[in-house]
Amino acid sequence: MKILFILSVLFTSTILNGQQTIDNQRLALDDSLNIAVFQIQDSVFSNDRNLTWKGLPLKLSGQDSVMTATINNKTYKAYNTTLPLITIDAPNGIVNEPKRMSSIHYADSSQALTSFAGIELRGSSSQFFPKKTYDINFHEDSAGAKNRDLQFGSMRKDDDWILDGLYNEPLRLRSYISLALWKKIHKPAYLDKEPKAQSGVETHFCEVFVNGHYKGIYLLSEQVDRKLLKLAKEDSTGVRGELFQGSSYDGAVTFDSIPPKKNFMRRWGGYDIEYPYPSNIPWDNLYPFTQVVVNGDKTAFAKAVKEQLQLDNIIDYFLFVNAVRAPDNLGKNIYLARYDRNEPYFYVPWDLDGTFGTVFSGKRVNKTTDFLTNGLLRRLLTENPEDFIARFKERWTALRNTTLQTEFLVEWQEKEYHNLIESGAYEREQSAWTSFNCEKEQLDYMTQWTKKRLEFLDTYIADLVPKTD
């Protein structure tokens, strides 16, 4: 009984009639695949343990890698995941818009909870994938009148979350590593004013069930928003912090053209206004800046770079997108923000699925010897304001000795791959999506591509020189 008591504390479960009861959030079943996935500590899995779940008798047999769970005389292949487990009950289905009310169960090694949530499909091209990505808002009750802030692991406390299906990522690793790499490379320039500001989102791997069907490996992700970046709130004095999302390649986002400004419209030049909204006033700031970058003379451009660009951020961003080779993140799939009025603009990366030798579709593009630019970077390299090229080269050297060391990146890729292999998550992913391939050749391609890419950039960046008039 003493052992059972300890287990009940560890698993936040209870003892009924001398029998351990597993919380509803910590077990999910898929009758079509005939699998049961648990989120509890390994020590519960001893031979022939009798448990209860939702008032039903549950018998676990076997050890660790080979287990069965018998419930109501039906036997399932049982897995104990080390990843957070998310189970979504959406009785009205999940559509593109609007969000429909659901019940979401969550469990990790330290907590288990259930909450009401509105859920809808997320993304554009990703909506055509068999494995969907979801946008979730947690609520206090089924009416959805009040949002509910929740915290998962080390991520921020919030009501608004993303479950990224990763279907187009060959090893389900690229977004996770790329987003985490950016946060290692760059910190916000205004941390002295906002010590809790983040340079990008944090993500955690998890496993997801939807309406009784196992959907596989997902990334639970924070949202890029005012709260994450700690941008100054709009007040009685007017617009302060600004946030724009690059949603399409319509000229302004890549600083290649300057479309006519459309007042009272949320979209302009490939940007969507994310904060403050609804408002067209931010176009009055972003439009003239873009105009100078695209059409201004050399003096005006140099002045704009000095006063309106957080240049260390711009350097970090373009070194980063070249290191991971993210060709779809040069205008689209990018956020442009400013902390407060009269503060400089800076970049925040997003949607980094097409990296490390693949593109957004998941197709391999084994290209290691190109250099990614947009209109802004091309002009910075051509005109060299604020000694841009020397700073660019110096920062690359510093990163290559720290965060962008070849050995560090390769070992990181290998570590995450083996974690998902050893946890059994890849095996379960393949049971749900038979086209998924986690053969080691996939990892070898990724690591060899990384080595060649960094080697090329070492030479290319070292050879950059200012152009003479």
C-alpha positions in Angstrom: 0.0 0.0 0.0 2.9 2.4 0.7 4.2 1.9 -2.9 0.8 2.5 -4.3 0.5 5.7 -2.3 3.7 7.0 -3.7 2.6 6.2 -7.2 -0.7 8.0 -6.7 1.2 11.2 -5.8 3.6 10.9 -8.7 0.8 10.2 -11.2 -1.7 12.6 -9.7 -4.0 9.6 -9.6 -6.1 8.1 -6.8 -6.6 4.7 -5.0 -10.0 3.1 -5.1 -10.6 -0.1 -3.2 -6.8 -0.7 -3.0 -6.5 -0.3 -6.8 -4.7 2.5 -8.6 -6.8 4.7 -10.8 -5.2 6.4 -13.8 -6.4 9.9 -14.5 -8.5 10.2 -17.6 -6.0 12.6 -19.2 -3.1 10.1 -19.0 -4.5 7.4 -21.3 -5.9 7.5 -24.8 -7.1 4.7 -27.1 -7.4 4.2 -30.8 -9.6 1.3 -31.7 -8.8 1.4 -35.4 -5.1 1.1 -34.8 -5.6 -1.0 -31.7 -3.2 1.0 -29.6 -3.3 2.5 -26.1 -0.9 5.4 -25.2 -0.2 6.3 -21.6 1.5 9.4 -20.1 2.7 8.0 -16.7 6.1 7.1 -15.2 7.8 3.9 -16.2 7.6 2.4 -12.8 3.9 1.7 -13.1 4.6 -0.8 -15.8 5.4 -3.9 -13.9 4.0 -7.3 -14.8 0.3 -7.9 -14.5 -0.8 -4.7 -12.9 -4.5 -4.2 -12.3 -5.7 -0.6 -12.6 -8.9 1.4 -13.3 -9.6 4.1 -15.9 -12.8 6.0 -16.2 -14.3 3.4 -13.8 -13.3 0.5 -16.1 -11.0 -2.3 -15.1 -7.7 -2.0 -16.9 -5.0 -4.7 -16.9 -1.4 -3.9 -18.0 0.8 -6.8 -18.9 4.4 -7.0 -20.1 7.3 -4.7 -19.6 8.4 -1.4 -21.2 8.8 -2.1 -24.9 6.3 -4.9 -25.2 3.1 -4.3 -23.3 -0.6 -4.9 -23.7 -3.6 -3.1 -22.0 -6.9 -5.0 -21.6 -10.0 -2.9 -21.2 -13.6 -4.4 -21.4 -12.1 -7.6 -22.8 -10.4 -5.8 -25.7 -6.6 -5.9 -25.8 -4.5 -3.1 -27.2 -0.8 -2.7 -27.9 0.2 -0.4 -25.1 2.9 2.4 -25.1 4.1 4.6 -22.4 5.1 7.9 -24.0 7.7 10.3 -22.6 6.1 13.2 -24.5 3.1 15.2 -23.3 -0.2 13.5 -24.3 -3.1 15.7 -25.7 -6.5 14.2 -26.3 -9.1 16.3 -28.2 -12.8 15.5 -28.0 -14.5 17.6 -30.7 -18.1 16.4 -31.0 -19.0 18.9 -33.7 -15.9 18.3 -35.8 -13.0 20.7 -36.6 -13.3 23.1 -39.6 -11.3 26.0 -41.0 -13.5 28.7 -39.4 -15.0 29.3 -36.9 -13.5 27.6 -33.9 -15.8 24.9 -32.5 -16.1 24.0 -28.9 -14.2 21.0 -27.7 -12.8 19.4 -24.6 -9.0 19.0 -24.4 -7.1 16.7 -22.0 -3.4 17.3 -21.4 -0.9 15.3 -19.4 2.9 15.5 -19.0 5.2 14.3 -16.3 4.2 17.0 -13.8 0.5 17.9 -14.5 -2.7 16.6 -15.9 -5.7 18.8 -16.8 -8.9 19.1 -18.8 -10.3 22.3 -20.3 -12.9 23.6 -22.7 -11.4 25.0 -25.9 -12.4 26.4 -29.2 -10.5 24.7 -32.0 -10.1 25.3 -35.8 -7.8 24.3 -38.6 -4.8 26.5 -39.1 -2.6 27.3 -42.1 -3.1 27.7 -45.9 -1.3 25.0 -47.9 -1.1 22.8 -44.7 -4.9 22.4 -44.7 -4.5 20.2 -47.7 -2.3 17.7 -45.8 -4.0 14.6 -44.4 -2.6 15.4 -41.0 -4.0 18.8 -39.9 -2.6 21.7 -37.9 -4.9 23.3 -35.2 -5.4 26.7 -33.6 -6.7 26.4 -30.0 -8.2 28.9 -27.6 -8.8 27.6 -24.1 -11.9 28.7 -22.2 -13.3 28.7 -18.7 -16.5 27.0 -19.7 -18.4 25.6 -22.7 -20.0 29.0 -23.5 -16.5 30.3 -24.3 -17.3 33.7 -22.8 -14.0 33.9 -20.9 -10.5 32.7 -22.0 -8.4 30.5 -19.8 -4.7 30.9 -19.5 -2.7 27.7 -19.2 0.9 26.9 -18.9 2.6 23.8 -20.4 6.1 23.0 -19.3 8.5 25.9 -19.5 6.3 27.8 -22.0 4.5 31.0 -21.1 1.0 31.0 -19.6 -1.5 31.8 -22.2 -4.9 30.9 -23.7 -3.9 30.8 -27.4 -1.9 27.9 -28.7 -0.9 26.1 -31.9 -0.7 22.3 -32.6 1.5 21.9 -35.6 1.0 18.6 -37.4 4.5 18.6 -39.1 3.2 16.4 -41.9 5.5 17.9 -44.5 8.6 17.5 -42.4 10.4 14.2 -43.2 11.6 13.6 -39.7 9.2 16.0 -37.8 12.4 17.8 -36.5 13.0 20.8 -38.7 10.6 23.3 -37.2 11.5 22.3 -33.7 15.2 22.6 -34.1 15.0 25.8 -36.3 12.8 27.7 -33.9 14.9 26.7 -30.9 18.1 27.6 -32.8 16.8 31.1 -33.4 16.2 31.7 -29.7 19.7 30.5 -29.0 21.1 32.9 -31.6 19.2 36.1 -30.8 17.8 38.0 -27.8 15.6 41.1 -28.0 17.5 44.4 -28.0 15.1 45.9 -25.4 15.5 43.3 -22.7 16.6 46.0 -20.3 13.1 47.5 -20.6 11.2 44.2 -21.0 13.2 41.4 -19.3 10.5 38.8 -20.1 10.4 39.5 -23.9 11.2 36.6 -26.2 12.8 36.7 -29.6 10.6 33.8 -30.9 8.3 31.1 -29.8 9.1 28.0 -27.7 7.7 24.7 -28.8 7.4 21.2 -27.2 6.9 17.8 -28.9 3.7 16.0 -27.9 1.4 13.2 -29.1 -2.2 13.9 -30.1 -5.4 12.0 -30.3 -8.5 13.6 -32.0 -11.9 12.0 -31.5 -10.5 8.6 -30.7 -7.9 8.5 -33.5 -4.2 8.7 -32.9 -2.8 11.6 -35.0 0.9 11.3 -34.1 3.7 13.7 -33.3 2.9 17.4 -33.0 4.6 20.6 -31.9 2.7 22.5 -29.2 3.7 26.0 -29.9 3.3 29.5 -28.5 1.9 32.3 -30.8 3.9 35.2 -32.1 2.0 38.1 -30.7 2.3 41.3 -28.7 2.4 39.4 -25.4 5.3 37.1 -26.5 7.4 40.0 -27.7 6.2 42.4 -24.9 5.5 45.2 -27.3 4.3 48.4 -25.9 0.5 48.6 -25.7 -1.5 51.1 -27.7 -2.8 53.8 -25.3 -4.5 57.2 -25.3 -1.4 58.7 -27.0 -1.9 56.4 -30.0 -0.1 53.5 -31.6 3.1 52.4 -29.8 4.3 48.8 -30.5 3.6 47.3 -34.0 3.5 43.8 -35.3 3.0 42.7 -39.0 3.0 39.2 -40.4 4.3 38.5 -43.8 1.6 36.4 -45.4 2.2 36.6 -49.1 4.9 37.7 -51.6 3.3 41.0 -52.7 6.4 43.2 -53.0 6.6 45.2 -49.7 7.4 42.2 -47.5 10.6 41.5 -49.5 11.4 45.2 -50.1 11.2 44.6 -53.8 8.4 47.0 -54.7 6.1 49.5 -53.0 2.4 48.8 -53.8 -0.1 51.7 -53.2 -1.0 52.0 -49.6 -4.6 51.0 -48.9 -6.0 52.8 -45.9 -8.5 51.0 -43.7 -7.3 47.7 -45.0 -5.8 45.0 -42.8 -3.5 43.9 -45.6 -0.9 45.7 -47.6 2.0 44.6 -49.8 2.0 41.1 -48.4 1.7 42.1 -44.7 -1.2 41.6 -42.3 -1.6 43.8 -39.3 -1.4 41.7 -36.2 -1.1 44.5 -33.6 -2.7 46.9 -33.1 -5.9 45.8 -34.8 -8.2 47.0 -36.1 -6.1 50.0 -37.2 -4.6 51.2 -40.5 -2.4 53.7 -38.7 0.7 51.5 -38.7 0.8 51.6 -42.5 1.7 55.3 -41.9 4.9 54.2 -40.3 5.8 51.1 -42.3 4.9 52.5 -45.7 7.4 55.4 -45.7 10.2 53.1 -44.3 9.5 50.6 -47.1 9.5 53.4 -49.6 13.0 54.5 -48.6 14.4 51.0 -48.7 12.9 50.4 -52.1 13.3 53.8 -53.8 15.2 56.2 -51.5 18.7 57.5 -52.4 21.8 56.3 -50.7 21.7 59.0 -48.1 18.1 58.4 -47.2 18.6 54.7 -47.0 21.6 55.0 -44.7 19.6 57.3 -42.4 16.7 54.8 -42.4 19.0 51.9 -41.6 20.6 53.8 -38.7 17.3 55.1 -37.2 14.6 52.5 -38.1 16.3 49.1 -38.2 17.6 47.0 -35.3 20.6 46.1 -37.3 22.0 43.4 -35.0 18.6 41.7 -35.3 18.7 42.0 -39.1 22.2 40.5 -39.2 21.3 37.6 -37.0 18.2 36.9 -39.0 19.8 36.7 -42.4 22.7 34.7 -41.0 20.2 32.3 -39.5 17.9 31.9 -42.6 21.1 31.2 -44.6 22.5 28.7 -42.1 19.3 26.6 -42.1 18.5 27.6 -45.7 14.9 28.8 -45.3 14.0 30.1 -48.8 10.3 30.7 -47.8 11.2 32.9 -44.9 12.5 36.0 -46.7 9.2 38.0 -46.6 6.4 35.5 -46.2 6.5 33.4 -43.0 8.2 36.3 -41.1 7.1 38.9 -38.6 8.2 42.5 -38.7 7.8 44.3 -35.4 8.8 47.4 -33.4 8.8 47.6 -29.6 7.5 51.2 -29.3 7.0 54.3 -31.4 10.2 55.7 -32.8 11.9 52.4 -32.0 13.6 50.4 -34.8 12.0 47.5 -36.7 13.1 43.9 -36.2 12.4 40.4 -37.5 10.8 37.4 -35.8 11.0 34.1 -37.7 8.0 31.8 -38.1 6.9 28.6 -39.9 10.3 27.1 -40.4 9.3 23.7 -41.9 11.3 24.1 -45.1 14.8 24.1 -43.7 18.0 21.9 -43.5 17.8 20.7 -47.1 14.0 20.6 -47.7 11.4 23.1 -48.9 7.9 23.8 -47.5 6.4 20.8 -49.3 8.8 18.4 -47.6 10.7 17.8 -50.9 14.4 17.5 -50.7 16.4 20.4 -52.3 20.0 19.4 -51.9 21.3 22.9 -52.5 24.1 24.1 -50.3 25.9 26.7 -52.4 23.4 29.6 -52.7 23.0 32.7 -50.6 19.5 33.8 -49.7 18.6 37.5 -49.9 15.7 39.9 -50.3 15.6 43.5 -51.3 16.6 44.8 -47.9 19.7 42.5 -47.6 20.8 43.1 -51.2 20.8 46.8 -50.6 22.6 46.5 -47.3 25.3 44.4 -49.0 25.6 46.8 -51.9 25.7 50.1 -50.0 27.2 48.9 -46.7 25.6 51.5 -44.4 26.8 51.4 -40.7 29.7 49.2 -41.8 27.2 46.4 -42.4 29.4 43.9 -44.1 32.1 43.9 -41.5 29.5 43.5 -38.7 27.9 40.7 -40.8 31.2 38.8 -41.1 32.2 39.4 -37.5 28.9 38.0 -36.2 29.1 34.9 -38.5 32.5 34.2 -37.0 31.2 34.5 -33.5 28.2 32.3 -34.2 30.4 29.6 -35.9 32.4 29.4 -32.7 29.3 29.0 -30.5 25.7 28.3 -31.6 26.4 27.5 -35.2 29.3 25.1 -34.6 29.0 22.2 -37.0 29.5 19.6 -34.3 26.9 21.2 -32.1 24.2 21.3 -34.8 24.9 17.8 -36.0 24.8 16.4 -32.5 21.6 18.2 -31.8 19.9 16.7 -34.8 21.1 13.3 -33.9 20.0 13.7 -30.3 16.4 14.7 -31.2 16.2 11.9 -33.8 17.3 9.2 -31.3 15.0 10.7 -28.6 12.0 10.2 -30.9 13.2 6.7 -31.9 13.8 5.5 -28.4 10.5 7.0 -27.1 8.6 4.9 -29.7 7.1 8.1 -31.1 8.4 7.4 -34.6 6.9 3.9 -34.5 3.5 5.3 -33.5 3.8 8.0 -36.1 4.3 5.4 -38.8 1.4 3.4 -37.6 -0.9 6.5 -38.2 0.9 7.7 -41.3 2.2 4.8 -43.4 4.1 7.2 -45.8 6.2 8.4 -42.9 9.9 7.3 -43.2 12.3 7.6 -40.3 15.1 5.5 -41.7 18.5 6.6 -40.6 19.2 7.7 -44.2 16.9 10.6 -43.5 19.0 11.7 -40.6 22.3 11.2 -42.6 20.9 13.4 -45.4 20.1 16.2 -42.9 23.5 16.0 -41.1 25.6 15.9 -44.3 23.6 18.7 -45.8 24.2 20.8 -42.6 28.0 20.2 -42.8 28.2 21.2 -46.5 26.0 24.2 -46.1 28.0 25.7 -43.2 31.3 25.0 -45.0 30.0 26.9 -48.1 28.8 29.8 -46.0 32.2 30.1 -44.3 33.8 30.8 -47.7 31.0 32.9 -49.1 30.7 35.3 -46.1 34.5 35.6 -45.7 34.7 36.8 -49.3 32.0 39.5 -49.0 33.5 43.0 -49.7 31.9 46.4 -50.0 31.2 47.5 -53.5 32.9 50.6 -54.8 31.1 53.4 -56.6 
